[in-house]
Amino acid sequence: MSDLPEFTVDVDQNPYLPAGGREMHAVVTVRSRGAGGAAPGPAAGAVEIVIVDASGSMGYGGRLPAAVRAAEAAVGALRDGVRFAVIAGATRPTMVYPRERTLAEAGPATRRAAAEAVGKLDAYGGTAIGSWLRLAADLAKEHAGAVRHTILLTDGKNQHEDAAALDAALEYCAGAFVCDALGVGTDWEVAELRKISTALLGGFLDVPEPAGLAARFRDLAEDAMGKEVADVRLRVWTPQHAELVFLKQMVPAVDDLTGRRDPSGPRTGDYPLGSWGTEDREYHLCVRVRPGDVGRQMRAAWVKLLAPDGTELAAGDVLAEWTEDEAKSTRISARVAHHTGQSELADAIREGLEARRLGDEDAATARLGRAVVLARRVGNDRIAGLLDRVVDVIDAESGTVRLKKGVSKADEISLDTRSVRTVRTRPGAPGDPAGEPADDRDEEGE
């Protein structure tokens, strides 16, 4: 498969465990570089599906006109030959372009026709996101092997189907496409979009003002056009008497993949990594092994990156060696420590905001205070700035804070949504915060 990007896997860890030690942590960095073909994107083709919320609430505050411009921007960013569709979401989904339940091929004429059709959108009905995603999956599943991507926009809660229906839809859609979700305004639920994007291997973001939608849609479509291979998997092997405790994506955002394991052999499991172009991602892996004799070295895990057809793209070893040298066994990999802090930061913010919503001010103050400490420790200045909108920081070192009164819902949503966005470590200095988010576009307007 010479048309695939070139992949590498690097493992950062301290391989030494104290006598009797069992848990080994490592950061696995996966890098891909484009195949260098004449045109970007996969030889097998690409699919882009845009889902625009057209429920009644989109008729207020300039949201629908902004969503129309955003859908036009996304379609305008598509390469010729890309298969695409635009869906209007309401109580039931409707094909906007093409009118039939199929995909059009991008070109000058179809892009113009799609823009004309999108311009006629009306706001009506309710919100049933699971049904919108099911329609997109039916369209995408006809193009297995292509890089399949969906942009989902909503401004409200999933009020017109129950949680079980959405869960069933996400199960139905798993593997059909990667979905990036956007919430516009302040009436949607962060937890719902987090659930959707996690299940469908994408990201989610708040767009407080409708005017920001077009740029977001264009960015997402252009990013999708840069993907070259779909359905990449990470296979993790562990030896007898060992188990994988967790596997979390840490860059560009925190995403716990542990529950996504698909057994692929007696001691192996595969984890979906979605579509790839030229990019870097980092994963925090923890393995629990049976203690060995002092001086013994073993392979605690073996990670392999696989293409959809099973071709091995890259591999790396996670090692363990027992020692009585305290200086060796107590040294913590700086990159592991950095990502441990970022994972804890995301949890502290989520738990603190939930306690605040429930009226538990003591728990909210404690957890958000801890988040203040962690944000500064890992160098996530953008998150520190968002925390400053929700709490008054009395002492950043100790995490002494006071909850602010009258916090805007937009600020609360931004903190909740962006809490999983992480900062990279400086090249050549693992664990040293770079001070920049993994994706600067997510911080527009700050």
C-alpha positions as CSV (number, residue, x, y, z in Angstrom):
1,M,0.0,0.0,0.0
2,S,2.5,2.6,-1.2
3,D,-0.1,5.3,-1.3
4,L,-0.4,5.4,2.5
5,P,1.3,8.0,4.6
6,E,4.6,7.1,6.3
7,F,3.9,6.2,10.0
8,T,6.3,6.1,13.0
9,V,5.7,5.0,16.6
10,D,7.8,6.3,19.5
11,V,7.5,5.1,23.1
12,D,8.5,7.4,25.9
13,Q,8.7,5.7,29.4
14,N,10.9,5.0,32.4
15,P,11.2,1.2,32.0
16,Y,12.4,0.6,35.6
17,L,10.1,-0.7,38.3
18,P,10.9,-1.3,41.9
19,A,11.0,-4.8,43.3
20,G,7.4,-6.0,43.3
21,G,6.3,-3.1,41.1
22,R,3.4,-3.9,38.7
23,E,2.2,-0.8,36.8
24,M,4.1,0.4,33.8
25,H,3.1,3.7,32.1
26,A,4.2,4.9,28.7
27,V,3.4,7.6,26.2
28,V,3.0,6.3,22.6
29,T,3.5,9.0,20.0
30,V,2.2,8.2,16.5
31,R,3.3,10.4,13.6
32,S,2.2,10.3,10.0
33,R,3.6,12.1,7.1
34,G,1.8,12.4,3.7
35,A,2.5,9.9,0.9
36,G,3.6,12.8,-1.3
37,G,1.2,12.1,-4.1
38,A,0.2,14.7,-6.7
39,A,-3.1,15.4,-5.0
40,P,-4.0,15.3,-1.3
41,G,-6.4,12.8,0.1
42,P,-6.9,9.1,-0.2
43,A,-6.7,7.1,-3.4
44,A,-9.9,5.4,-2.4
45,G,-11.7,8.7,-2.3
46,A,-13.4,10.8,0.3
47,V,-16.9,11.3,1.7
48,E,-18.1,14.5,3.4
49,I,-21.6,14.8,4.9
50,V,-22.8,18.1,6.4
51,I,-25.7,17.9,8.9
52,V,-27.3,21.2,9.6
53,D,-29.8,21.6,12.5
54,A,-32.9,23.1,10.9
55,S,-35.2,22.8,13.9
56,G,-37.5,25.6,14.9
57,S,-35.1,27.2,17.4
58,M,-32.5,27.8,14.5
59,G,-34.9,30.5,13.3
60,Y,-33.8,32.8,16.1
61,G,-30.7,34.9,16.6
62,G,-29.4,34.7,13.1
63,R,-28.5,31.0,13.5
64,L,-30.1,29.6,10.3
65,P,-28.6,32.2,7.9
66,A,-25.2,31.6,9.6
67,A,-25.6,27.8,9.3
68,V,-26.4,28.3,5.6
69,R,-23.3,30.2,5.0
70,A,-21.3,27.6,7.0
71,A,-22.7,24.7,4.9
72,E,-21.8,26.6,1.8
73,A,-18.3,27.2,3.1
74,A,-17.8,23.5,3.8
75,V,-19.1,22.4,0.4
76,G,-16.9,25.1,-1.2
77,A,-13.8,23.6,0.5
78,L,-14.3,20.1,-1.1
79,R,-12.0,18.8,-3.8
80,D,-13.4,17.8,-7.1
81,G,-14.4,14.2,-7.0
82,V,-15.3,14.0,-3.3
83,R,-18.6,12.4,-2.6
84,F,-20.8,14.7,-0.5
85,A,-24.3,15.4,0.8
86,V,-26.1,18.0,2.9
87,I,-28.7,16.9,5.4
88,A,-31.2,19.1,7.3
89,G,-32.0,17.9,10.8
90,A,-35.3,18.3,12.5
91,T,-37.8,15.9,13.9
92,R,-36.9,13.8,10.9
93,P,-33.9,14.3,8.7
94,T,-34.3,15.6,5.1
95,M,-31.9,15.4,2.2
96,V,-31.1,18.9,1.1
97,Y,-28.6,18.1,-1.6
98,P,-28.8,15.9,-3.5
99,R,-32.6,15.3,-3.0
100,E,-32.2,11.5,-3.4
101,R,-30.7,9.4,-0.7
102,T,-27.3,9.2,-2.3
103,L,-24.1,11.2,-2.6
104,A,-23.2,13.8,-5.2
105,E,-19.8,14.1,-6.7
106,A,-18.1,17.5,-6.0
107,G,-17.5,19.8,-9.0
108,P,-18.3,23.3,-10.0
109,A,-21.9,22.5,-11.0
110,T,-22.7,20.4,-8.0
111,R,-21.2,22.9,-5.6
112,R,-23.3,25.6,-7.1
113,A,-26.4,23.5,-6.9
114,A,-25.8,22.5,-3.3
115,A,-25.4,26.2,-2.3
116,E,-28.7,27.0,-4.0
117,A,-30.5,24.2,-2.3
118,V,-29.0,25.1,1.1
119,G,-30.0,28.7,0.7
120,K,-33.7,27.6,0.7
121,L,-33.5,26.0,4.2
122,D,-36.3,26.8,6.6
123,A,-36.4,26.3,10.4
124,Y,-39.1,23.9,11.5
125,G,-39.8,20.9,13.8
126,G,-37.8,19.4,16.6
127,T,-34.4,17.8,17.4
128,A,-33.7,14.1,16.9
129,I,-30.0,13.9,16.4
130,G,-29.8,10.1,16.3
131,S,-32.1,9.9,13.2
132,W,-29.8,12.5,11.5
133,L,-26.7,10.4,12.1
134,R,-28.4,7.2,11.0
135,L,-29.2,8.8,7.6
136,A,-25.6,9.9,7.3
137,A,-24.4,6.4,8.1
138,D,-26.6,4.9,5.4
139,L,-25.0,7.2,2.9
140,A,-21.4,6.7,4.1
141,K,-21.6,2.9,4.4
142,E,-21.9,2.6,0.7
143,H,-18.3,3.9,0.4
144,A,-16.3,1.6,2.5
145,G,-12.5,2.3,2.2
146,A,-13.0,6.0,1.6
147,V,-12.1,8.6,4.3
148,R,-15.6,9.3,5.6
149,H,-16.3,12.5,7.6
150,T,-19.4,14.2,8.9
151,I,-19.9,17.7,10.3
152,L,-22.8,18.0,12.7
153,L,-24.3,21.3,13.9
154,T,-27.0,21.7,16.5
155,D,-28.3,24.5,18.7
156,G,-30.3,22.5,21.1
157,K,-30.9,19.4,23.2
158,N,-31.9,16.1,21.7
159,Q,-35.5,16.6,22.9
160,H,-37.4,14.6,20.3
161,E,-35.9,11.1,20.9
162,D,-34.9,9.4,24.1
163,A,-31.4,8.7,25.3
164,A,-31.7,5.0,24.3
165,A,-32.5,6.0,20.7
166,L,-29.4,8.1,20.5
167,D,-27.3,5.4,22.0
168,A,-28.6,2.9,19.5
169,A,-27.9,5.3,16.7
170,L,-24.3,5.8,17.8
171,E,-23.8,2.0,17.9
172,Y,-25.3,1.9,14.4
173,C,-23.0,4.6,13.1
174,A,-19.8,3.3,14.8
175,G,-17.2,2.9,12.1
176,A,-19.3,4.5,9.4
177,F,-17.6,7.9,9.6
178,V,-15.7,10.3,11.9
179,C,-17.9,13.0,13.2
180,D,-17.0,16.5,14.4
181,A,-19.8,18.2,16.3
182,L,-20.5,21.9,16.8
183,G,-22.9,23.5,19.3
184,V,-24.0,27.0,18.5
185,G,-25.5,29.3,21.1
186,T,-26.0,28.2,24.7
187,D,-29.0,25.9,24.7
188,W,-27.3,22.6,23.7
189,E,-25.9,20.1,26.1
190,V,-22.1,19.5,26.3
191,A,-22.6,16.0,27.5
192,E,-24.6,15.0,24.4
193,L,-22.0,16.3,22.0
194,R,-19.2,14.8,24.0
195,K,-20.9,11.4,23.8
196,I,-21.5,11.8,20.1
197,S,-17.9,12.9,19.2
198,T,-16.4,10.3,21.5
199,A,-18.4,7.4,20.0
200,L,-17.6,8.6,16.4
201,L,-13.9,9.4,17.0
202,G,-14.2,13.1,16.3
203,G,-14.0,16.3,18.3
204,F,-16.6,18.8,19.5
205,L,-16.6,22.5,20.1
206,D,-18.7,25.4,21.2
207,V,-19.4,28.3,18.8
208,P,-21.0,31.0,21.0
209,E,-21.9,33.3,18.2
210,P,-23.4,32.2,14.8
211,A,-20.9,34.5,13.0
212,G,-18.2,32.0,13.8
213,L,-19.8,29.0,12.1
214,A,-18.6,29.5,8.5
215,A,-14.9,29.6,9.5
216,R,-15.3,26.5,11.7
217,F,-17.1,24.5,8.9
218,R,-14.4,25.5,6.4
219,D,-11.6,24.5,8.7
220,L,-13.2,21.1,9.4
221,A,-13.8,20.4,5.8
222,E,-10.3,21.4,4.8
223,D,-8.9,19.2,7.6
224,A,-10.9,16.3,6.3
225,M,-9.6,16.9,2.8
226,G,-6.1,16.3,4.2
227,K,-6.8,12.8,5.5
228,E,-5.2,10.0,3.4
229,V,-6.2,6.8,5.1
230,A,-9.3,5.7,7.1
231,D,-10.0,3.2,9.8
232,V,-6.4,3.0,11.3
233,R,-6.2,0.7,14.3
234,L,-3.8,0.4,17.2
235,R,-3.2,-3.2,18.2
236,V,-1.9,-3.8,21.7
237,W,-0.4,-7.1,22.8
238,T,0.2,-7.9,26.4
239,P,2.0,-11.0,27.8
240,Q,0.4,-13.7,29.9
241,H,-0.5,-12.5,33.4
242,A,-0.6,-8.9,32.2
243,E,-3.5,-6.6,31.4
244,L,-4.1,-3.2,29.8
245,V,-5.3,-0.9,32.5
246,F,-6.2,2.0,30.2
247,L,-5.4,3.6,26.8
248,K,-6.1,7.3,26.4
249,Q,-5.6,9.6,23.6
250,M,-3.9,12.7,25.0
251,V,-3.1,14.9,22.0
252,P,-4.9,16.6,20.4
253,A,-7.5,16.0,23.1
254,V,-8.2,13.7,26.0
255,D,-10.3,10.7,24.9
256,D,-10.4,7.5,26.8
257,L,-10.2,4.6,24.3
258,T,-10.1,1.8,26.9
259,G,-13.7,0.7,26.4
260,R,-13.3,0.7,22.6
261,R,-11.2,-2.5,22.7
262,D,-12.0,-5.1,20.0
263,P,-10.4,-8.4,20.9
264,S,-8.3,-9.6,17.9
265,G,-6.4,-12.5,19.4
266,P,-5.7,-14.4,22.7
267,R,-3.7,-11.5,24.1
268,T,-4.3,-8.7,21.7
269,G,-7.0,-6.0,21.3
270,D,-7.5,-3.4,18.6
271,Y,-8.5,0.3,19.3
272,P,-9.9,2.5,16.5
273,L,-7.9,5.6,15.7
274,G,-10.0,7.0,12.9
275,S,-8.7,8.8,9.8
276,W,-5.1,10.1,9.3
277,G,-3.3,12.6,7.2
278,T,-0.1,14.4,8.1
279,E,-0.3,14.8,11.9
280,D,0.9,13.7,15.3
281,R,-1.1,12.2,18.1
282,E,-0.1,11.0,21.6
283,Y,-1.5,8.1,23.7
284,H,-1.1,7.3,27.4
285,L,-0.9,3.6,28.0
286,C,-0.9,1.8,31.4
287,V,-0.1,-1.9,31.7
288,R,-0.3,-4.1,34.9
289,V,2.2,-6.9,34.8
290,R,3.1,-9.7,37.2
291,P,6.2,-8.7,39.2
292,G,9.5,-10.2,38.0
293,D,12.9,-10.9,39.6
294,V,15.3,-8.0,40.1
295,G,17.4,-7.6,36.9
296,R,14.8,-9.2,34.7
297,Q,13.6,-7.2,31.6
298,M,10.4,-8.1,29.7
299,R,8.2,-6.7,27.0
300,A,5.2,-5.3,29.0
301,A,3.3,-4.4,25.8
302,W,3.8,-4.4,22.0
303,V,1.9,-1.8,20.0
304,K,1.3,-2.0,16.3
305,L,-0.3,0.5,14.0
306,L,-2.5,-1.3,11.4
307,A,-4.0,-0.1,8.1
308,P,-7.6,-1.2,7.3
309,D,-6.3,-4.3,5.3
310,G,-4.1,-5.4,8.3
311,T,-0.9,-4.0,6.9
312,E,1.5,-3.1,9.7
313,L,2.4,0.6,9.5
314,A,4.6,0.9,12.5
315,A,5.3,-0.7,15.9
316,G,6.9,-0.1,19.3
317,D,7.7,-1.8,22.5
318,V,6.8,-1.0,26.1
319,L,9.4,-2.5,28.4
320,A,9.7,-3.3,32.1
321,E,12.8,-4.0,34.1
322,W,12.9,-4.6,37.9
323,T,15.6,-2.9,39.9
324,E,16.7,-2.2,43.4
325,D,18.2,1.1,42.3
326,E,15.8,3.6,43.8
327,A,17.1,6.5,41.6
328,K,16.1,4.5,38.5
329,S,12.8,3.2,39.8
330,T,11.5,6.5,41.1
331,R,12.3,8.6,38.1
332,I,9.1,9.5,36.3
333,S,9.0,10.1,32.6
334,A,8.3,13.8,32.2
335,R,5.9,13.2,29.3
336,V,3.9,10.6,31.3
337,A,3.7,13.1,34.2
338,H,2.6,15.8,31.8
339,H,-0.2,13.8,30.4
340,T,-1.3,12.4,33.8
341,G,-1.7,16.0,34.8
342,Q,-3.7,16.9,31.7
343,S,-6.1,13.9,32.2
344,E,-6.6,14.9,35.8
345,L,-7.2,18.5,34.7
346,A,-10.0,17.5,32.4
347,D,-11.6,15.4,35.1
348,A,-11.4,18.2,37.7
349,I,-13.1,20.7,35.4
350,R,-15.9,18.3,34.5
351,E,-16.5,17.3,38.1
352,G,-16.3,20.9,39.4
353,L,-18.8,22.2,36.8
354,E,-21.2,19.4,37.5
355,A,-21.0,20.1,41.3
356,R,-21.6,23.8,40.5
357,R,-24.7,22.9,38.5
358,L,-26.0,20.7,41.3
359,G,-25.5,23.5,43.9
360,D,-22.7,21.8,45.8
361,E,-20.4,24.9,46.2
362,D,-17.9,23.2,48.4
363,A,-17.2,20.4,46.0
364,A,-17.2,22.8,43.0
365,T,-14.7,25.1,44.8
366,A,-12.4,22.2,45.7
367,R,-12.4,20.6,42.2
368,L,-12.1,23.9,40.2
369,G,-9.4,25.0,42.6
370,R,-7.5,21.8,41.8
371,A,-8.0,22.5,38.1
372,V,-6.4,25.9,38.6
373,V,-3.3,24.2,40.1
374,L,-3.1,21.6,37.3
375,A,-3.7,24.1,34.4
376,R,-0.6,26.0,35.5
377,R,1.4,22.9,36.2
378,V,1.0,21.5,32.7
379,G,1.3,24.9,31.1
380,N,-2.3,25.1,29.6
381,D,-2.6,28.8,29.6
382,R,-5.8,28.8,27.6
383,I,-7.6,26.6,30.1
384,A,-6.2,28.8,32.9
385,G,-7.8,31.8,31.2
386,L,-11.1,30.1,30.9
387,L,-11.0,29.1,34.6
388,D,-10.5,32.8,35.4
389,R,-13.9,33.5,34.0
390,V,-15.6,31.0,36.4
391,V,-13.6,31.4,39.6
392,D,-11.7,34.2,41.4
393,V,-8.1,32.9,42.0
394,I,-6.9,33.8,45.5
395,D,-3.8,31.6,45.5
396,A,-2.9,29.8,42.3
397,E,-0.2,27.7,44.0
398,S,-2.5,26.1,46.6
399,G,-5.6,26.2,44.4
400,T,-7.5,28.5,46.7
401,V,-10.4,30.0,44.7
402,R,-13.8,31.5,45.1
403,L,-16.7,30.7,42.8
404,K,-17.8,33.8,40.8
405,K,-21.3,34.9,40.8
406,G,-23.2,35.5,37.6
407,V,-21.0,33.4,35.3
408,S,-22.4,33.5,31.8
409,K,-23.6,30.2,30.4
410,A,-21.3,30.7,27.4
411,D,-18.3,30.9,29.6
412,E,-19.3,27.8,31.5
413,I,-19.9,25.9,28.2
414,S,-16.6,27.0,26.8
415,L,-14.7,25.8,29.8
416,D,-16.6,22.5,29.8
417,T,-16.1,21.9,26.1
418,R,-12.5,22.9,25.9
419,S,-11.3,21.1,29.1
420,V,-10.2,18.1,27.0
421,R,-8.1,20.2,24.7
422,T,-4.4,19.6,25.6
423,V,-1.1,21.3,25.1
424,R,1.8,19.5,23.5
425,T,5.3,19.1,25.0
426,R,8.2,20.9,23.5
427,P,10.1,19.1,20.9
428,G,13.4,17.8,22.4
429,A,12.1,18.5,25.9
430,P,9.5,15.8,26.8
431,G,7.1,17.0,29.5
432,D,7.9,20.7,29.1
433,P,4.7,22.5,28.2
434,A,4.7,24.2,24.8
435,G,2.2,26.8,25.9
436,E,0.1,26.3,22.8
437,P,-3.0,24.2,22.3
438,A,-2.8,21.1,20.1
439,D,-5.1,22.9,17.7
440,D,-5.0,26.7,17.7
441,R,-8.1,27.0,15.7
442,D,-10.1,25.8,18.7
443,E,-9.2,28.9,20.6
444,E,-10.4,31.5,18.0
445,G,-11.7,34.7,19.6
446,E,-9.8,34.3,22.9
